[in-house]
Amino acid sequence: MAFALERLVACGRPLSALRACHGKFSPYEPELIFRMLEGMLRGEEIETGIPESYYIQRALEFVEKNSDQIDHQRLVGLEFALVRLLGFQGEHHAKTLYHAIMSQPELFVELLCILYRPSNGEPREPDEGLKVAAHNAWQVLHHCKRQPGTDSDDSIDPAKFSAFVAEARRLATEQDRLVVCDIRLGEIMAYAPEGADGIWPFDPVRDALETTDSVELHRGFSTGCFNKRGVHSRGMFDGGEQERGLAAYYRRQADALEASHPKLAATLAGLARSYDKDGLVEDLEARLRREGH
């Protein structure tokens, strides 16, 4: 079977080879599965439709488990090109890519340069290749929840976190993209864990938001907090209880940090006030529905 798969790939039939595995990749060499995915991206078998995301995810998971046998940069490039085909939770499968982006500030800024024009530069007319790269870059950055300085055991090194943020901002300044850099970093920080004291967010994010003189960093953080709520539902007559719960949560964090991190506390208090207003709107809409309006 391995010989047959090798011949299919060699003859420009990577999709046929991928389907022939039936989602079971462990009997084969990781390099062979990697070449199937590469060939699929090159469009070597255009008359055959792209497999469902599930098969691509399984193939990439197998390659990831054996990533010590694959060149690191090749794997990062493959995952970047595949990100749109990995489905809604692509970041859970493209682990090498997200690790690279959140440990190499230059790579993070490179994605920003692909996606955004300089703040003061002339706009350039993108070709088709740049449009595809920009779409992929948006997908990667928009779904990034991994914090800078995250190690292989998912612990976060505060020193690496701070060094990443400082270097990313320096490089972004050189590329005239500091504004979008701060907004994206703030959005990512919104997914940070609690601190050891039970207060959210944890210390490296608190310090970054407090010591960095950037309105955009706080704006991105607030946007990320709103976005991470995700899709939610409620009964027709429930009103704004959910919003009041969120307002109370952010107000507790703001109160706990007011003395040590007043800038961050003000941002958290702003989130609480925003959810208070949303709760009143939901109350009014529920009342109108109960009254038959």
C-alpha positions as CSV (number, residue, x, y, z in Angstrom):
1,M,0.0,0.0,0.0
2,A,2.8,2.4,0.8
3,F,4.3,1.7,-2.6
4,A,1.0,2.4,-4.3
5,L,0.7,5.7,-2.4
6,E,4.2,6.7,-3.3
7,R,3.5,6.0,-7.0
8,L,0.2,8.1,-6.9
9,V,2.1,11.0,-5.4
10,A,4.9,10.7,-7.9
11,C,2.4,10.7,-10.7
12,G,0.7,13.9,-9.6
13,R,-2.3,12.2,-7.9
14,P,-1.8,13.5,-4.2
15,L,-5.6,13.7,-3.6
16,S,-6.2,10.2,-4.7
17,A,-3.4,9.1,-2.4
18,L,-4.9,11.1,0.5
19,R,-8.3,9.5,0.0
20,A,-6.9,6.0,-0.3
21,C,-5.6,6.3,3.3
22,H,-9.2,6.5,4.5
23,G,-8.1,8.7,7.4
24,K,-5.5,6.1,8.7
25,F,-2.1,7.6,8.3
26,S,0.0,5.8,11.0
27,P,1.3,3.0,8.8
28,Y,3.0,5.5,6.5
29,E,6.0,7.8,6.6
30,P,5.1,11.4,7.7
31,E,7.1,12.7,4.8
32,L,4.8,10.9,2.4
33,I,1.6,12.4,4.0
34,F,3.3,15.8,4.0
35,R,4.0,15.4,0.2
36,M,0.3,14.6,-0.4
37,L,-0.7,17.8,1.3
38,E,1.9,19.8,-0.5
39,G,0.8,18.3,-3.9
40,M,-2.8,19.1,-3.1
41,L,-1.9,22.8,-2.5
42,R,0.0,22.9,-5.7
43,G,-3.1,21.8,-7.6
44,E,-1.5,18.7,-9.1
45,E,-4.9,16.9,-9.3
46,I,-7.3,19.7,-10.3
47,E,-10.0,17.3,-11.7
48,T,-10.6,15.9,-8.2
49,G,-12.4,18.0,-5.5
50,I,-10.7,19.0,-2.2
51,P,-11.4,16.5,0.6
52,E,-13.5,17.5,3.5
53,S,-11.8,19.4,6.3
54,Y,-11.9,16.3,8.5
55,Y,-9.4,14.4,6.3
56,I,-7.0,17.3,6.0
57,Q,-7.2,17.8,9.8
58,R,-6.4,14.1,10.5
59,A,-3.5,14.2,8.0
60,L,-2.0,17.3,9.5
61,E,-2.4,15.9,13.1
62,F,-0.4,12.9,12.0
63,V,2.3,15.1,10.5
64,E,2.3,17.3,13.7
65,K,2.8,14.2,15.9
66,N,5.9,13.4,13.9
67,S,7.0,16.9,13.3
68,D,10.5,16.0,14.5
69,Q,10.9,14.2,11.1
70,I,9.8,17.3,9.0
71,D,11.7,20.5,8.4
72,H,10.2,23.1,10.7
73,Q,10.0,25.9,8.1
74,R,8.4,23.6,5.6
75,L,5.7,22.7,8.1
76,V,5.0,26.3,9.1
77,G,4.6,27.2,5.4
78,L,2.3,24.2,4.8
79,E,0.1,25.0,7.7
80,F,-0.2,28.7,6.7
81,A,-1.3,27.6,3.2
82,L,-3.7,25.1,4.6
83,V,-5.3,27.3,7.2
84,R,-8.5,28.0,5.2
85,L,-9.1,24.3,4.6
86,L,-8.8,23.3,8.3
87,G,-12.3,24.4,9.3
88,F,-13.6,26.6,12.1
89,Q,-11.0,25.5,14.6
90,G,-7.9,25.5,12.4
91,E,-5.7,26.9,15.2
92,H,-6.1,23.6,17.1
93,H,-4.5,21.7,14.2
94,A,-1.9,24.1,12.9
95,K,0.1,23.9,16.1
96,T,3.5,24.5,14.6
97,L,2.3,27.6,12.8
98,Y,0.7,29.2,15.9
99,H,3.8,28.3,18.0
100,A,6.0,30.0,15.5
101,I,3.8,33.1,15.2
102,M,3.7,33.6,19.0
103,S,7.4,32.9,19.6
104,Q,8.9,34.8,16.6
105,P,8.0,38.5,16.6
106,E,9.4,38.9,13.1
107,L,6.9,36.3,11.8
108,F,4.0,38.0,13.6
109,V,4.9,41.3,12.0
110,E,5.4,39.7,8.6
111,L,1.7,38.6,8.7
112,L,0.7,42.1,9.7
113,C,2.7,43.5,6.7
114,I,0.9,41.0,4.4
115,L,-2.6,41.9,5.7
116,Y,-2.3,45.7,6.4
117,R,-0.9,48.6,4.4
118,P,1.5,51.0,6.2
119,S,-0.2,53.8,8.2
120,N,1.5,56.5,6.1
121,G,2.5,54.6,2.9
122,E,1.0,54.4,-0.5
123,P,-1.5,51.6,-1.1
124,R,-0.3,48.9,-3.5
125,E,-2.5,47.0,-5.9
126,P,-2.5,43.4,-4.6
127,D,-2.0,40.5,-7.1
128,E,-3.9,37.3,-6.7
129,G,-1.2,35.6,-4.7
130,L,-1.1,38.5,-2.2
131,K,-4.9,38.4,-1.9
132,V,-4.7,34.7,-1.0
133,A,-1.8,35.3,1.5
134,A,-3.7,38.2,3.0
135,H,-6.9,36.1,3.5
136,N,-4.8,33.4,5.2
137,A,-3.0,36.0,7.4
138,W,-6.4,37.3,8.5
139,Q,-7.6,33.8,9.3
140,V,-4.5,33.1,11.4
141,L,-4.5,36.3,13.3
142,H,-8.2,36.5,13.8
143,H,-8.3,33.0,15.4
144,C,-5.1,33.3,17.4
145,K,-5.7,32.7,21.1
146,R,-2.2,31.5,22.0
147,Q,-0.3,33.9,24.2
148,P,3.3,35.0,23.5
149,G,5.8,33.0,25.4
150,T,3.7,29.8,25.6
151,D,5.9,26.8,26.1
152,S,5.3,23.2,24.9
153,D,3.6,22.3,28.2
154,D,1.2,25.3,27.7
155,S,2.8,27.2,30.6
156,I,3.5,30.9,29.8
157,D,6.9,32.4,30.5
158,P,6.4,36.0,31.6
159,A,9.8,37.1,30.5
160,K,9.3,35.7,27.0
161,F,5.8,37.3,26.9
162,S,7.2,40.7,27.6
163,A,10.1,40.3,25.3
164,F,7.8,39.2,22.4
165,V,5.5,42.2,22.9
166,A,8.4,44.7,23.1
167,E,10.1,43.3,20.0
168,A,6.9,42.9,17.9
169,R,6.1,46.6,18.7
170,R,9.6,47.7,17.7
171,L,9.5,45.8,14.4
172,A,6.0,47.0,13.7
173,T,7.2,50.6,14.3
174,E,9.9,50.1,11.7
175,Q,7.3,48.8,9.2
176,D,4.9,51.7,10.0
177,R,2.3,49.2,11.4
178,L,2.4,49.9,15.1
179,V,-1.4,50.7,15.3
180,V,-2.5,47.4,13.8
181,C,0.1,45.6,15.8
182,D,-1.2,47.0,19.1
183,I,-4.8,46.2,18.2
184,R,-4.0,42.6,17.3
185,L,-1.8,42.1,20.4
186,G,-4.6,43.5,22.5
187,E,-7.1,41.1,21.0
188,I,-4.9,38.2,21.7
189,M,-4.3,39.3,25.3
190,A,-8.1,39.1,25.8
191,Y,-7.7,35.3,25.8
192,A,-5.1,35.3,28.5
193,P,-5.7,33.1,31.6
194,E,-6.3,34.2,35.2
195,G,-3.4,35.0,37.4
196,A,-2.3,32.9,40.3
197,D,-4.3,35.2,42.6
198,G,-7.5,34.3,40.8
199,I,-7.8,37.8,39.2
200,W,-8.1,38.1,35.4
201,P,-6.0,38.7,33.4
202,F,-2.7,37.2,34.5
203,D,0.3,39.4,35.4
204,P,2.2,39.7,32.1
205,V,-1.0,41.1,30.4
206,R,-1.7,43.4,33.3
207,D,1.8,44.8,33.1
208,A,1.8,45.1,29.3
209,L,-1.5,47.0,29.3
210,E,-0.5,49.2,32.2
211,T,3.0,50.2,31.1
212,T,2.5,50.5,27.4
213,D,1.4,53.9,26.4
214,S,-1.0,52.8,23.7
215,V,-4.7,53.5,23.3
216,E,-4.9,50.9,20.5
217,L,-3.6,48.1,22.8
218,H,-6.5,48.8,25.2
219,R,-8.9,49.1,22.3
220,G,-7.8,45.8,20.9
221,F,-8.1,44.2,24.3
222,S,-11.7,45.4,24.7
223,T,-12.6,44.2,21.2
224,G,-11.1,40.8,22.0
225,C,-13.1,40.6,25.2
226,F,-16.3,41.2,23.3
227,N,-15.4,38.8,20.5
228,K,-14.4,35.9,22.8
229,R,-18.0,35.8,24.1
230,G,-18.8,34.1,20.8
231,V,-22.3,33.0,19.7
232,H,-24.9,33.1,22.5
233,S,-28.6,32.5,22.8
234,R,-31.4,33.4,25.3
235,G,-35.1,32.8,25.8
236,M,-37.5,35.3,24.3
237,F,-38.3,36.8,27.6
238,D,-35.0,36.4,29.5
239,G,-33.9,40.0,29.3
240,G,-30.3,41.1,30.1
241,E,-29.3,38.7,32.8
242,Q,-26.3,37.4,30.8
243,E,-25.1,40.9,30.2
244,R,-25.4,41.8,33.9
245,G,-23.4,38.7,34.8
246,L,-20.6,39.8,32.4
247,A,-20.8,43.3,33.7
248,A,-20.4,42.1,37.3
249,Y,-17.4,39.9,36.3
250,Y,-15.5,42.7,34.6
251,R,-16.4,45.1,37.5
252,R,-14.9,42.6,40.0
253,Q,-11.7,42.4,38.1
254,A,-11.6,46.2,37.8
255,D,-12.1,46.7,41.5
256,A,-9.3,44.2,42.3
257,L,-6.8,45.9,40.0
258,E,-7.7,49.5,40.6
259,A,-4.9,50.2,43.0
260,S,-2.1,48.3,41.2
261,H,-3.1,48.7,37.5
262,P,-5.4,51.8,37.2
263,K,-5.3,52.0,33.4
264,L,-6.3,48.4,33.0
265,A,-8.9,48.8,35.7
266,A,-10.4,51.7,33.7
267,T,-10.6,49.5,30.6
268,L,-12.3,46.7,32.5
269,A,-14.7,49.2,34.1
270,G,-15.6,50.4,30.6
271,L,-16.4,46.9,29.6
272,A,-18.7,46.5,32.6
273,R,-20.5,49.7,31.7
274,S,-20.9,48.6,28.1
275,Y,-22.5,45.3,29.2
276,D,-24.7,47.2,31.7
277,K,-26.1,49.2,28.7
278,D,-26.6,46.0,26.7
279,G,-28.4,44.5,29.5
280,L,-30.9,47.4,29.7
281,V,-31.5,47.0,25.9
282,E,-32.2,43.3,26.3
283,D,-34.6,44.1,29.2
284,L,-36.5,46.5,27.0
285,E,-36.8,44.1,24.1
286,A,-37.9,41.3,26.4
287,R,-40.6,43.6,27.9
288,L,-41.8,44.6,24.5
289,R,-42.1,40.9,23.4
290,R,-44.1,40.1,26.6
291,E,-46.4,42.9,25.9
292,G,-46.9,41.7,22.3
293,H,-45.1,44.5,20.5
